[in-house]
């Protein structure tokens, strides 16, 4: 007998980056703009199981606001991922200042009830640099972060 599992479907707030106001040079601005609440209402309306929330679209990180977001997520029973580091994150392990920022965002992830945090370790900006040193430095950073 085969193991049964339920496939879950989620959406990432970055799919709506233009509605959040992030527009690339080759794109047109979208109106109206989404708030985080608008995005979560939309996600609920299409009956997804979970959401990935890009930290770059949070208007603030006050404890009150994060509690409000957690409430919206709880009300919709969403699985949740907190996504940090757009666009270049830890810059292949070269950016210690961003590492400190990432550590702070772990607390934000916890505040919204996210058990999963996706981080950007590197980006296309570093694609021509040797990968092994990036992987080694990022591994060190992540080992430190999870403590």
N, C-alpha and C positions, 0 to 999 in steps of 0.2 A: 504494500500500500504506500503510495507516495505521500510525502509530507505535504501538508496543506499550509498555505500562507496567504496572507492578504496583502496585496500590493497597495501601497499608499501613494497618493498623489498630492504633490505640493507645488507651490509656486514661489519664486524668488522675487522680492520687491524690485530687484534690479531690472527685471523684465519691463518695468514701467518707468525706467530712469527718465525718460523725456517728460512724463507726467509729474515726476518729482522735481523737475527743473534742470536736470543734467542733460545738456544738449551738446553733441559733438559738432564740429565746424561744418560738416556736410549735412546736418539735420536741421529741421525747422522746429521752432518752439511749439509745444503743445499747450493748448488751453482746454479746459481749466487744469490747474495743478492739483495733484493728489496730496493729501496729508497722510500720515501713517494710519490714522483712523479710516480714511477713505479707502486705502489699500486693503485694510483688514475687512472692511465691510464688503468690498468687492470679492475678496477671497472667500468669504462666507457665502456670498450669493452664488458662487459657482461650485460650492460644496466640495472644496478640497479638504484634505486631511491635515495639511500643515503648511507652514510658511517659513521662508528664510528671509530674515529682515536685515537689510544692509545698514550698518551703523551710520553710513554717510547720509542716510535719509532721516535720521532722528533729528528733530529740531532742537532737542536738548537732552541732557542726561541727568536731570535732577531726580532725586529719589521719588518725588511725587509723580513726575511724568513717567518714569519707568514702572512704577506701581500701576499707573493708569493703563499703560500698554499691556502689562501682565494681566490686568483685569479683562481687557478686550480679548486677549489670547485665550484666557481661561473660559470666558463666556462662550467662545466659539469652539472650545475643546481642541484647539489646534496643537499639533506637534509643532515644535519650533526650533529653528536654527538661528543663531546670532552670527551674522557675517561681518567681519572686520578686515580692513586693510585696503580698501579701494583707493586708488588704482594700483599702487606699487608696493604696498605693505612693508614688509621687512627688507625690501630691496636686496633680495638674495642673501640676507644675513648681514648686510653692511650697515643697517640703520639702527643703532642702539636706542636712539630717541623714540623711534617708532616701536621698538620692543617694549619700552616703558608704557607707551600708549596702549599697546596690545594687552599688557598686564592689567591696566586699569579697566579695559573693556571686558575682561573676564568677569569682573564684578557686575558690569551692566548686563551681561548675558545671564548671570545668576539671578539678577533682580527681575528679569522678565520670565524666569522659569525655563530658560533654555539649557538643556543638558548637552547640547552640541554647539560648538563654536567653530565656524569655518574661518580660516585666516588666509590672507594672501602672503605667501612667503617670498615670492619673486614675481616677475612679470615679463612681458615681451621686451621691456626696456633692457633686460639683462640676458636675453636669449643667446647672445653671441659670446658671453663670458663663460668660462669653464663651469660646468655644472657640479662637478664633484666638490669643489670648495664651497659652493653655495649650499649643497646638501649637508655637508659636514657642519657648517656654521649654523644653519637652520635647525639641524638636529640638536645641537647644543642649546640653542635658544628655547626650543620646544621642551626639552628635558627640564630646563630650569623653570619654564612657565608652569608646567603641570604640578610642580611641587607646591 
